[in-house]
């Protein structure tokens, strides 16, 4: 119940937000497109396309990426400043999409512009991106130098938002360098500058920065609290890109403390936001983390499905970090299923992807997971090798909070090796961390924070709806006032409007009346056809013959066959009378009618022919429907006019198949054929009527369902002109 409520709330929040943003964004997009059309020179047009691209970076990532190629190509015709703008636009789109290789190469290609362009804003941009690049490469001192230069330029141009951005990246660089105090110091300076800037999006990024730092150093409660603030600010700024990211990060923390319902709630919100702006990378990451929740719930098939969906998206984006993450998750799923070979394959893929982008922090996590696989396989020396490599890497590149899990696994390995001394030593290290971390208390506080946030979201939705109702009422009042004023000023105009409305209403009534009459006629026609069909189906000749057969059995004192024949005949009559008036009946009922009819005919003709009725399993499973008794006239023709009882090895075969959303019915017999039957000058009035009615029924179904059904009759053996093959194609309907 809780999960359902969480998912429903998530749906309401995302839908409400998406509709509001879409309404605002559409007008902005149209305005930017008009500015491109109105441009008087090629340079003005290029600058207008850049503005549209900046809009798409926040609102439609696919469109932003498609513009990237056009912008890069067109920039070659212009001066260095516009070429630089095109390169930076391209780099930022690569970063959003997670293609770090392309992002890094583009940033390094921008370095020559430091000498070509002397503007402070240009140099700030290059220094800031170079700082981020070197920080990702674990070159922390070089990164710090570039980021301090970026901060200096931001202060020189007195751009408080850029100062906040610089402080944030300095803080994250210190975090990766494992210096907690310095990272928190600069993160708080970033928040202060963000507040002064008045830019909600930049302030949201500043709060997210400090949230990342708290989470990195094991303070999950503070991390979630700061990220919730960032989430509210991003929503106030209308920045869907940030909303998708922050929801995912909050979900990650919730999952780490095993608040799985809350984790799924935030991952699904992240997925919804990323779909709103066509951000395939964020969609893929949300799917990957949803897979972790499903892994924790032992829903392995769902986890594998979502992870594979994520891999397809990430591969198309060349997001190596994302691929490393998702293959690591897949490895964990296979490990839990004890499919150690598949687990090892995915862990190895994860290592390859992480090593290609030098992500040593995540490599340590994969080493830990590989060690657990070796432990499960009782290959203890290999397990200790990878577990110790994980510890070494984490001591160098990550906070101590990540190491305690590895201590616990090593303790278990030594226990299984019967090395009690080392097992106790590592267990004490593990317990020291757990005792100092108060994980349970943190989880409780995080749950309280999340519930408080959801309550605020519900109140916000209610207030927004109330405001919307108030605005609508005010708009109605203003509209009424304008209409009254307009009536006083120009009565003639009002008369024209009223006359126009009357004409429309009258035309609508006439059209409705004609449509209604057509429907009535159609219903009458269908009713007449149904009555005619019922009369033709109840062939008096067949009934007379059936009664004669029963009478002959009675005279011969054959109670067994007479009873069998009478029971079948009674059941057949009941089925025909009950189902003939209906528009459609279950296919199984139609097959029962045909089976009983053929069984009686076979008994009547002393077992002189065989019959077979078959249908696809899919039709039975989907409870396919069929017009009643549509095949019976042709089967009767096969027996009576095809004279199956006079043919050696006579047979009749009926099959039902689903083909391209149509129901194909095939009736085959090896009787004397149409030509021979006609030559015997038998009465064909019943056959002609049956064919005419069936053809008309098919045509009516085509009109109703807008399909191309048909009725086709041909010789079964075309060379000898014997036998008959009937193919009826009808619209496919079912209960599924």
Buried (B, 14 or more C-beta within 10 A) or exposed (E): EEEEEBBEBBEEBBEBBBEEBEEEBEEEBEEBBEBBEEBEEEBEBBBBBBEBBBBBBBBBBEBBBEBBEEBBEBBEEBEEEBBBBBBBBBBBBBBBBBBBEBBBEBBEEBEEBBEEBEEBBBBBBBBBBBBBBBBBEBBBEBBBBBBBBBBBBBBEEEBBBBBBBBBBBBBBBBBBBBBBEBBBBBBBBBBBBBBEBEBBBBBBBBBBBBBBBBBBBBBBBBBBBBBBBBBBBBBEBBBBBBBBBBBBBBBBBBBBBEBBBBBBBBBBBBBBBBBBBBBBBBBBBBBBBBBBBBBBEEBBEBBBBBBEBBBEBBBEBBBBBBBBBBBBBBBBBBBBBEBBEBBBBBBBBBBEBBBBBEBBBBBBBBBBBBBBBBBBBEBBEBBBBBBBBBBEBBBEBBBEBBBBBBBBBBBBBBBEBEBEEBBEBBBEBBBEBBEEBEBEEBBBBBBEBBEEBBEEBEEBBEEEEEEEEEEEEEEEEEEEEEEEEEEEEEEEEBEEEEEEEEEEEEEEEEEEEEEEEEEEEEEEEBEEBBEBBBEBBBBEEBEEBBEEBBEBBEEEEEEEBBEBBBEBBEBBBEBBEEBBEEEBBBBEBBBBBBBBBBBBBBBBBEEBBEBEBEBBEEBBEBEBBBBBBBBBBBBBBBBBBBBBBEBEEBBBBBBBBBEEEBBBBBBBBBBBBBEBBEEEEEEBEBBEBBBEBBEBBBEBBBEEBEBEBBBEBEBBEEEEEBBBBBBBBBBBBBEE
